[in-house]
Amino acid sequence: MPIHTIVNQDQFTNLTTAEAGDKLIAIYFHTSWAEPCKVMNEVVKALSDDDSNKDVLFLSVDADEQSDISELFEVSAVPYFILVRSGTILKELSGADPKEFVKALTETKTQGKDKQAVAQDAESEEDEETEEELNARLTKLTQAAPVMLFMKGSPSEPKCGFSRQMVGILREHQVRFGFFDILKDNSVREGLKKFSDWPTFPQLYVGGEFQGGLDIIKESLEEDPEFFQHNLRSA
């Protein structure tokens, strides 16, 4: 499908949330002055025109003109690619190696599709769940990615300051994470409070184990600056 040229953050948010569904999103950061981007511009265009990639949503972001989006993903060099599905970053690439990007795109077309789609199941479920069924779904959700953040809104558009701070902490420590917008599913929102024995959001899980809310994570990092590295190794 045609490449979407991003002109503002509202358009970016809409395309990566409401319009994306469970499609793989390929976000391409570039600038007009970087010579390597000239090659990758043609590569990305060719890939977007390829029928085998009709289910991939290609987004073109000028890193200078859309600095807020670049800062959100901590893009410090171009060309830079981020492959996302259902709100989870599956792969990040830096550099102008067409073969490397094609390989990453091919691998991530199917990688984790079912796993990441777990977070979307809540929206399509119409039948009332039993407590046992809800707990089984929450268990799957907390294990949908090695690091799972249950927050209000999305990383690109947090709906509360606490969620925004938690996203900032994860970005600062270069932690890749999946997320679930608890505002979209009241069963998850209320059920997770009991499941985690924690009354507020955001909530962070690592390896399927509850780590805490914002204050607990801040305290853990003060006591152990390598908190995420240690927990991810054991996950």
N, C-alpha and C positions, 0 to 999 in steps of 0.2 A: 504494500500500500504506500501512498505518497508519504514523504517525510513531513512531519509537522514542525514548522519553524516556530519556536517559542518566542512570543513577544512580550509576555508579562507573567507574573507569578500566578495570577488567577487562572490563566489558560493552562499553565503547567499543572496546577493542582487538579483542575477538572480532568485533564487528559490522563493523569496518573492515578486517579481515583474513580470517578463516575464513569468515564469513557473506557477505562482499561479493562474492567472485568477481570478475567483470569488470564488475559493475554500476557505474553512476555513483552516487556518494555525495554527498548534499547535507547538509552540516553547518551547522546553524543555531544560532548563539550568541545568547543573549538574557538578560534579567533581568526580574524581576517589577516593578521600580520604574521602568524606562525606558518612557516613554509611547510612543515610536515602535514599540516591540516589540509593543504591543497590536494595532496594525494588521497587522504582519507575521505575528503568530501566526495570524491568520485566513487570510492569503494562503498561508502554508506549508501549513496544514491543507487548504485547498481544492486546492492543487496535488498534495498527497499522495493525495487522494481521487480525483483525475482518472485515468481509465483510461489515458490517453496517457502517464502517468508511472509505470506499474506496474513498470517495470524500474529505477526510481530508488529508492535507499535513503535515506530522510529521517531524519536524526538531530537531535534537539532537545537542546541542551546549555545548562543554566543556567550562565552564565559565573561567577556568584558561588559557587554550590554546588559546581561542578566546576572549581575554580580551577587545579588541576594541568593539566587539559586546555587551559584557556584560556591558561595560561602557555606550554604547549608550542607553541601556534600563535600566540603573541604577540598575543592579542586584547586590544585596549585600548579598544574602543568597541563598543557594540551598537546595533542589530542588526548581526551580522556573519555572512557566509556564505562557506563554503569548499566548492568543488566538486572532488571527487577521483575518480580512476579508477585502479585497479591500483597504488595507492600513490603516484600522482603528482598533485600539486595542479595542476588545470587553470585554476582561476579563483578569485579572492578578491574579495569585495564588501563594502563597508561602507555602511550607511545604510538608510533605510526607503522605497526607491523600488520599488514592486511591479513596474512595467514593466521596470526594469533587471534585476531578479532573474529574471523570466520570460524575458527575452531571453537572459540568460547561461545559464539552465538549458536552453533550447531549443538554443542553439549547442553546448553541451558534451555533449549527449546522444550525438552522433556524433563530435564532435571528438576526434581522436587515439585512437579506440577501438582500431583495428588496431595503431597505433604503440605505444600503451601496453601492449597485450596481448602484445607481444613478450616482455616480462619474465615472462609466465606460461607461455610455450610450454615452458619447461624442465620444468615439472611434469608435462606430458602426454606428453612424448617417452619412448617405451619402447624404441625400437630404438637399438642402440649406434651412436654417431656416429663417423665417420672424423675424423681431425684437421682435414681440410679443411672438413668440415661444421661442426665445432665452431668453428673460426676464423671461418667465415662468420656463425654465430649470435652469436658474441662481438662481431663488428663491428656487427651490427644492434643488439645490446643496448647497446653503448657509445654508439650514436647515437639511442637511443630517446627521449631528451630532450636539450635543449641542455646541461643539467648532469645527469650521471648519477653517483649514488653507489652503489658496491658495498660493502655493509656486512653486519654480522652482526645479523639482526633487522630491525625496521622503525623508522622515525623516531619512532613513538609508543611503541615498546618495543624499544630497542636491546639487543642481547645481549652487548655488551662495552663497557667504558669508552671505548675508542678510537673506536668507532662513535658513542657518545653525544656525545663531544667534537666529532666532525666535524659531526654534525647541529646541535649548538649553534653552531658557527662559521657554518654556512650560514644558520641562522635569524638570527643576530646581524647578518649582512650582507645580510639580506632577499633571499637567493638562492632562487629557486624551483628545485626539482630533482626528478628522478625517482630511484627507488632500486630496487635488486635485492638480495633477501635471499640471500646466497651459501650460507647454511645449508640452503636448500631444494633446492639443485642442486649435487651434488659435482662434476659435469663442469665447470660454470662456475667453481666454487671453485678447482679445480686448474688448469683450462685458462687462467684469467685470470692466474694467477701467471706463466706462460710468455708469454702474450699481451702482458702489460704489462711483463714482465721486472721484476716486483716481487713479493716473496715473502709479503707480509702484507696484511691488510685493517684498515681500510677503504681503498678506492682511489677516486679522484675523476677523472672524465672531463669535459672541457668541449669541446663541439663535436666529439666523437668522438676527442679527443686526450687521452692520459693526462697528468694534472697531478702526481700523486704521492699519497703517503699522508699521514697526519695530521701528522707532523713536517715534511714538505716544505711542506705547505700553510701551517702555522704560520710557517715561515721565510719563505715567499713573501709572506705578509701583513706580516711585520715589515719586509721590504725595500720592499714596495709595498702600502700600505694600500688602494689601488684595484685590487688584483690581480684580483678577480672582475669588476669593471666593465671593465677593459682586456681580459680574456680573453673575456668574453661579447660585447663589441663585435666582436671578430675571429672569433668562432665562426660 
